[in-house]
Amino acid sequence: MTCVVELFGVARMLAGRREVALTLPDGATLGEVFAAVSRQLPTLAGRVIAPNGSALADGYACNVNGLDFVRDAAVSVNGGDRILIVSADAGG
C-alpha cells in the first residue's frame, strides 16, 4: 500500500520538502510510517521523529487525512491515507 506523509513547519524546513510517498506492507502502523520516514529523511531522526524511530518526538503531532489527530503509533494506516506531521503548538 502507498501513503503520503505531509510535513509542516520545522519538519518541512529540516527535510527540505513538503511530502514523502511511502510504500508499506498492508496493515502497517503509524509507528512503521514514522520509521520509514526516519529512514528516508534522516535529518528528521531525533528531532521530529523520536530516536527509537517508532513515534514522533515531543512537540509534534500526527493527523490522518486532515480529520483526526492520532497519538497511538499502533493505529493502522490505509492505502491512500495522508499522514500530516505538524508542530503540536501549531494552530490558529
N, C-alpha and C positions, 0 to 999 in steps of 0.2 A: 504494500500500500504506500501511497505517497501523501505527504502532508507538507504544509509550508509553515515555517516559523518566521513571523514578522518581528523585527527588532525596533525598539523605540528609545529615544533619549541616549543615555550613555552607552547602552548596549550597541546601538547603531553606530555611534561615533567610534567605539573601540573596534567593531567588526569592519567598519568601512563599507557597509552595505545595508540595505533595507530588509532583506529577507534571505532565507536559505531554504531550498527544497530538499526534503529528506525522503528516502525510500527505506521503509522499515518493514519488518515482518508483521503480518496480520496479528492483531491483539497487542501491539506494542503499547507501552505505558508512557505517561509523561516523563517519568524518570529515564526511560530509554531515549525519548526525544531529547532531553537535556544532555544526556551522554553523547548522543550523535552530534548535537550542535557543538559541544565542547571539543569533540574530535575534529570537526570541520573548521571551527573558528577558535583555535587555541587561545587567542587573545581574551576570550570571554571566561576561560577557566580560572577559577579562584576569585574572579571579580564579579561576574554576573551569574555564573553557574558555580555552585558550591565546589570546593576542592575534590569531593568524592565523585563529582560528575553526575550524580543522580537526582539533584534538586537545584533549586535556584538559591543563590546567595541571599543573605538577609538584605532587605531593602528592595527586593524585586518581586513582582507578581506575575502570574500567568492567567491569561484569559483565553478561553476556547471559543472560536468563531465570533468573537465580539459580543458574546451573550453572557457567559458565566465565568467568574473568577474562580479558579480551582487551586486549592492548596495541597491536595493529596497527589503525590507523584505516582501513586499506584493506579490512578484513573486511566482507563484505556482510551486510546486515540483511534479515530476512524479515518479511513482514506478520504482525502479531500478536506480534512479539518485544517483550519488556520489557527495556529497557536501564536498568541501575542505575548511577548515578553516586554514588560513595562516596569519603570521605576514605581515602587509601591507608594511613593508620595506624589506621583503624577496625578493630575486631575484638573478640575476647573471650578 
